[in-house]
Amino acid sequence: MKIPQSLISSLQNIKGFNENAFVDTHENEASPIAVRINPFKKTDTFNHAESVIWSEYGKYLPDNYLATFDPLFHAGAYCFQEASSMYLAQILKSSVDLSQDLNVLDLCAGTGANSTLLASLLTPDSLLVSNDVLKVRANVLAENLTKWGTMNTIVTNNDPRDFTRLSGFFDVLLIDAPCSGSGLFRKDPNTIREWSVGNVTQHALRQKSIITDAWGSLKQGGVMIYSTSSYSKAENEDIVDWIEKQFGAQHLVASNEDKLGNEVISEGSYRFYPDQVKGEGFFITAFQKRNSEKEVFIRSGKPIKNNNRRTEREIFRNWVKNIDDHTWFGKNDDFFLINPLHEHIVQLIQLNFNLRKVGVSMGKLSSKDLIPEHELAMSLFLSEKINKVELSQQEAIKYLKREEFALEQAVKGWSLMTFEGFGLGWAKILPNRINNYYPKEQRILGKES
Ligand SMILES: C[S@@+](CC[C@H](N)C(=O)[O-])C[C@H]1O[C@@H](n2cnc3c(N)ncnc32)[C@H](O)[C@@H]1O
């Protein structure tokens, strides 16, 4: 692996950079594979795996670990996340009171590794808006958050500037910015070919533009967390200086006492070097907003009127745990379960954003019963009264491939297929066959080698 000389030269005076160790690690050591366990679907499968020292639920796995044929992965019991970026949990814990109900925006959420981490830490009455500007990513983001199972999440597919419509609304704004990607050279060698000084400059401009667009959505006293997977000062410390000057923000300066491992503190921000930590290159830091911001008006109080509520409630009661604690709304024939505290903000977001997911999609009503959606099967809110069929590993893989399989003594009707107790999806058991309702677009393709 040949690291660009111009990158190496530009890093000479940066805190923590050690050229020989850096080059040696890139040439001789593989990128570590890490996963983070879902605290709401706690599996003990990884109990003996090495822990990521700065993450309560982070574990390292062997290089050859193949999640595709692990039903627990499809059940949302864990997700992959680059180990260094799990440090986000530490930054949150030290800069925000996570026992409070918070409105959180993950602006550049990608496929959702940070969003599932946020969803794991927030209170049930908090609201997480996960956004990505790219449609394909926003769709995968919605799938991954569906697997995680929480209700207090909205997925949008919008440009950062659209968030000016939610002025002063968020307590926490996470910008894991698109960057030149030098921190991921070992993980994705394509980033080496694309790397250039010009590319760093371009990304720094884009980072400033994203921050400028989103800054107004943060409330006074709110916290913005900024991170990149780049080593370049222009995308990191220089952006920190710029944020302080441009917005008068308070940099929440890290000190050596806050350190949990071999991460480096450079001008009050954290830097991760792969020769010093078991993870990839990463930069993360936090700010507090000092200036006041006009807050978007969100109606509160009265629930939104719905004349069919009583009938719907009795149907949903058979499918959803503690239905009286939740509310729902219908769009066309589809019904979505949401937290009653989020009813008005959901309505506002529906009107102003491209929504990809909201709450838990329960399904469609048809002749007084529900045709359940996959999201309900994956959610943490499914009623315990629902019929379940526990599958063996082999049966689970067949189910996830949408192949035919037979079951002895299964109760007729809708059943949740489970593996080690975790929901995988729906099947409808008929007298002479099983209809597999696992989503076609998510089915496992290919063969186990
Ligand atoms: C570093 S990745 C995010 C990774 C993600 N946070 C995770 O945990 O997996 C940056 C994301 O920013 C998005 N992005 C690219 N250009 C953007 C722009 N101009 N505004 C907002 N987001 C952008 C990309 O689609 C990409 O998913």
The ligand as an SDF file (V2000), in Angstrom:
LIG
                    3D

 27 29  0  0  0  0  0  0  0  0999 V2000
  -18.5830    9.8660    6.3150 C   0  0  0  0  0  0  0  0  0  0  0  0
  -20.0330    9.4220    5.5150 S   0  0  0  0  0  0  0  0  0  0  0  0
  -21.1110    9.0860    6.8270 C   0  0  0  0  0  0  0  0  0  0  0  0
  -20.9500    7.7790    7.5030 C   0  0  0  0  0  0  0  0  0  0  0  0
  -22.0120    7.5300    8.5360 C   0  0  0  0  0  0  0  0  0  0  0  0
  -22.0940    8.6170    9.4730 N   0  0  0  0  0  0  0  0  0  0  0  0
  -21.8900    6.2080    9.2480 C   0  0  0  0  0  0  0  0  0  0  0  0
  -21.9410    6.1960   10.4870 O   0  0  0  0  0  0  0  0  0  0  0  0
  -21.8060    5.1860    8.5760 O   0  0  0  0  0  0  0  0  0  0  0  0
  -20.6190   10.9620    4.9050 C   0  0  0  0  0  0  0  0  0  0  0  0
  -22.0140   10.9630    4.3390 C   0  0  0  0  0  0  0  0  0  0  0  0
  -22.2960   12.3030    3.9220 O   0  0  0  0  0  0  0  0  0  0  0  0
  -23.1210   12.2710    2.7900 C   0  0  0  0  0  0  0  0  0  0  0  0
  -22.9140   13.5050    1.9960 N   0  0  0  0  0  0  0  0  0  0  0  0
  -22.1670   13.6880    0.9050 C   0  0  0  0  0  0  0  0  0  0  0  0
  -22.2580   14.9520    0.4660 N   0  0  0  0  0  0  0  0  0  0  0  0
  -23.0820   15.5840    1.2830 C   0  0  0  0  0  0  0  0  0  0  0  0
  -23.5880   16.8940    1.3150 C   0  0  0  0  0  0  0  0  0  0  0  0
  -23.2420   17.8190    0.4630 N   0  0  0  0  0  0  0  0  0  0  0  0
  -24.4390   17.1710    2.2890 N   0  0  0  0  0  0  0  0  0  0  0  0
  -24.7810   16.2330    3.1990 C   0  0  0  0  0  0  0  0  0  0  0  0
  -24.3320   14.9780    3.2120 N   0  0  0  0  0  0  0  0  0  0  0  0
  -23.4950   14.6710    2.2620 C   0  0  0  0  0  0  0  0  0  0  0  0
  -22.7030   11.0400    2.0250 C   0  0  0  0  0  0  0  0  0  0  0  0
  -23.7850   10.5130    1.2930 O   0  0  0  0  0  0  0  0  0  0  0  0
  -22.2210   10.0990    3.1290 C   0  0  0  0  0  0  0  0  0  0  0  0
  -23.1770    9.1070    3.4140 O   0  0  0  0  0  0  0  0  0  0  0  0
  1  2  1  0
  2  3  1  0
  2 10  1  0
  3  4  1  0
  4  5  1  0
  5  6  1  0
  5  7  1  0
  7  8  2  0
  7  9  1  0
 10 11  1  0
 11 12  1  0
 11 26  1  0
 12 13  1  0
 13 14  1  0
 13 24  1  0
 14 15  1  0
 14 23  1  0
 15 16  2  0
 16 17  1  0
 17 18  1  0
 17 23  2  0
 18 19  1  0
 18 20  2  0
 20 21  1  0
 21 22  2  0
 22 23  1  0
 24 25  1  0
 24 26  1  0
 26 27  1  0
M  CHG  2   2   1   9  -1
M  END
$$$$
